[in-house]
């Protein structure tokens, strides 16, 4: 099993949001700060959905092998079954 830490990806999206908000002034910065926490869960879910879709595509190429994405805590693990 291979463990994947989503933290750096979520952190980068948060940095990008904060950077974009800087251009909008103080009101935009305050709004961005309020949005960061609720967006964390949504971003993680979207990343997990993308990883699951990728695993399914890879599995189609590996038949009869497979790749599964399993959630351990808040981070995904990949389980590869060789053909």
C-alpha positions as CSV (number, residue, x, y, z in Angstrom):
1,X,0.0,0.0,0.0
2,X,1.2,3.5,-0.8
3,X,0.1,6.4,1.4
4,X,-0.6,9.8,-0.2
5,X,-0.6,13.0,1.9
6,X,-3.2,15.4,0.5
7,X,-2.0,18.2,2.8
8,X,0.5,19.8,0.4
9,X,-2.1,20.0,-2.4
10,X,-4.8,21.4,-0.1
11,X,-2.2,23.9,1.3
12,X,-1.3,25.0,-2.2
13,X,-4.9,25.7,-3.1
14,X,-5.3,27.7,0.1
15,X,-2.1,29.7,-0.8
16,X,-3.5,30.4,-4.2
17,X,-6.8,31.6,-2.8
18,X,-5.0,33.9,-0.3
19,X,-2.8,35.2,-3.1
20,X,-5.8,35.9,-5.3
21,X,-7.6,37.6,-2.4
22,X,-4.6,39.9,-1.9
23,X,-5.4,41.6,-5.2
24,X,-8.9,42.3,-4.0
25,X,-8.1,44.3,-0.9
26,X,-8.9,43.9,2.7
27,X,-12.5,42.8,2.2
28,X,-11.5,40.0,-0.2
29,X,-8.7,38.9,2.2
30,X,-11.3,38.6,5.1
31,X,-13.6,36.6,2.8
32,X,-10.8,34.3,1.7
33,X,-9.9,33.6,5.3
34,X,-13.5,32.7,6.1
35,X,-13.7,30.4,3.1
36,X,-10.5,28.5,3.7
37,X,-11.8,26.1,6.5
38,X,-15.1,25.1,4.7
39,X,-13.2,24.7,1.4
40,X,-10.7,22.3,3.0
41,X,-13.2,19.4,3.1
42,X,-14.5,20.2,-0.3
43,X,-11.0,20.2,-1.9
44,X,-10.1,17.0,-0.1
45,X,-13.3,15.3,-1.4
46,X,-12.7,16.5,-4.9
47,X,-9.1,15.3,-4.8
48,X,-10.3,11.9,-3.6
49,X,-12.9,11.7,-6.4
50,X,-10.2,12.5,-8.9
51,X,-7.8,9.8,-7.5
52,X,-10.6,7.3,-7.5
53,X,-11.4,8.0,-11.1
54,X,-7.7,7.7,-12.0
55,X,-7.5,4.4,-10.1
56,X,-10.5,3.1,-12.1
57,X,-8.9,4.1,-15.4
58,X,-5.6,2.4,-14.4
59,X,-7.5,-0.7,-13.3
60,X,-9.1,-0.9,-16.8
61,X,-5.6,-1.0,-18.3
62,X,-4.3,-3.6,-15.7
63,X,-7.0,-6.2,-16.0
64,X,-6.9,-8.7,-14.3
65,X,-4.9,-6.5,-11.9
66,X,-6.4,-3.6,-10.1
67,X,-5.7,-0.3,-8.2
68,X,-7.9,0.7,-5.3
69,X,-8.0,3.9,-3.3
70,X,-8.8,3.4,0.4
71,X,-9.2,6.2,2.9
72,X,-7.0,5.9,6.0
73,X,-7.8,8.8,8.3
74,X,-8.1,11.7,6.0
75,X,-5.6,10.6,3.5
76,X,-5.9,8.0,0.7
77,X,-3.9,4.9,0.3
78,X,-3.4,3.0,-3.0
79,X,-3.7,-0.8,-3.0
80,X,-2.2,-2.4,-6.2
81,X,-3.1,-5.9,-7.0
82,X,-0.8,-7.4,-9.6
83,X,-2.3,-9.2,-12.6
